[in-house]
Amino acid sequence: MTRPDVRTYGNWRKPTSPGIFGIGLAGTLLLFGGALLVIGALFVSIVLALGLTVLVALMLAPLLIRDQHGRNGLQWLTATGSWMLGVMQGRHLYRSGPFGRTPASTSRLPGLAAPLEVSEAVDGHGRPFAILTAPGPWHHTVVLDCHADGASLVDAEQVDTWVAYWGDWLAQLGHEPGLVAASVTIEAAPDTGERLVREVSGNVHAEAPQLAREVLAEIVRDYPLGSATLTSRVALTYSGAARNTGARRSLAAVAQMLGTRLPGLAADLQMTGAGPALPMTARELGVMMRVAYDPAAAGLAEGVPDDGVLWDEVGPVGTMETPDAYRHDSAWSMTWAMSEAPRGEVFSSVLNRLVMPHPDILRKRVTLVYRPHDVGASARLVERDRKDALFKAKQAKIAQARDSIAVQAADRAAQEEATGAGLVRFSLYVTATVADAEDLNLAASAVDNLAAASRLQLRRVRFAQASAFLAALPLGLVMPLHLKVPQAVRDAM
């Protein structure tokens, strides 16, 4: 018997901005513009020319300083200044409920999730599903609850097949009408045992033997101790604007469109190894958010009836944001964002240790965010990326290995796109939740070790922990649309 070759995956690229000295397109334009001003000032006064030179140098200096995650000094200064201004205005604190500051004394979600509204509709199979609506960009999100079996004791050929179907599913997202973003959230949390109690109590026969009853009672009592549960959720975010006119469609029209598209997407998702993908209802979304902000209420929230979960009451009673952590009700959380994907080629099990439960972390949430490009934009972007890689490689007098590999990767990406592959932007968030502030250092060390095992470079989201906490939840928030500085300007730096 011959063993099959082990498949590897890779060839992802981080978009770069063309520019000299690594300052990007915006810095290069600023440099040339400042040089022209200095030359013009020389005809007027040398003192004026020197003053303009110093001014341009001070503006360019932050762009020349970069940390290990690729962030320049200007980004660090703007983040620090925004944080200090927000603290002075009290934006790092949130109080809700009867003694809070929210309208009508409700407990709505804080921050970017405050405007979200929930409605319900029925899909083509007659199943109810919830629609999360963001009024600002008029985005609508549906969440699928997947029941994956995992890859334990599964043949390598089957895993390769699942990965192939997953790549095909991501490629199809670029052809999905109106799709803005998609995310996959895998959460590891302690098992409360409530589902086991309901399952056993609902199936015990009235005339069952006493010995059987005692055995089941012991199982219900002891089995959940120390065990963990893994949940997988896929969020799909659609634009509510019409494709031809750009006008906003009504919520009823959006619900009808989502109801017809959802069964097909869920069926295709099942081929990726995600198991049965069922749309989440408004009650399930409410319970998910309540437990995310208050893990101590996990056992109580699962037993709440359908009419007992109100969207206006699923938020936290109080939160406090610090530069490196986020306090919410009964827990503390820290969130990291991926600054660099694994270099080179990886195996399909590269994220296994990152998503699995860890003894030093109460709840761990790993979210992969995808934003697919349409077919027309994909062709333009891969060609532009190829030209940028060639431009950067030709700047150095002595060719560098990284630049040569970047050119080869850009060429492969262009060839794959030309043969029908999709182009998808992706990112990753990791949220670690603990019960006490003293456990934050242990959780941070655990995440650092897990990221190293997965060959990821993670950056703790300083000065934006509250927003990053929401970004890691399956709410369909497209974070680049909520930036004060447009994403196009940030990419040019």
Buried (B, 14 or more C-beta within 10 A) or exposed (E): EEEEEEBEBBEBBEEBBBBBEBBBBBBBEBBEEBEEBBEEBEEEEEEBBEEBBEEBEEBBEBBBEBEEBBBBBBBBEBBEEBBEEBBEEEBBBBBBBEEBEBEEEBBBBBBBBEEBEBBBBBBEEEBEBBBBBBEEBBBBBBBBBBEBEEBEEEEBEEBBBBBEBBBBBBBBBBEBEBBBBBBBBBBBBBBBBBEBBEEBEEEEEEEEEEEEEEEBEEEBEEEBEEEBBBBBBBBBBBBBBEEEEEEEBEBEEBBBBBBEBBBEBBEBBBBBBBBEBBBBBBBBBBBBBBBBBBBEBBBBBBEBEEEEBEBBBBBBBBBBBBBBBBBBBBBBBBBBBBBBBBEEEBEBEBBBBBBBBBEBBBBBBBBBBBBBBBEEEBBEBBBEBBEBBBEBBEEEEEEEEEBEBBBEBBBBBBEBBEEEBBBBBBBBBBBBBBEEEEBBEBBBEBBEBBBEEBBBBBBBBBBBBBBBBBBBBBBBBBBBBBEEEEEEEBBBB
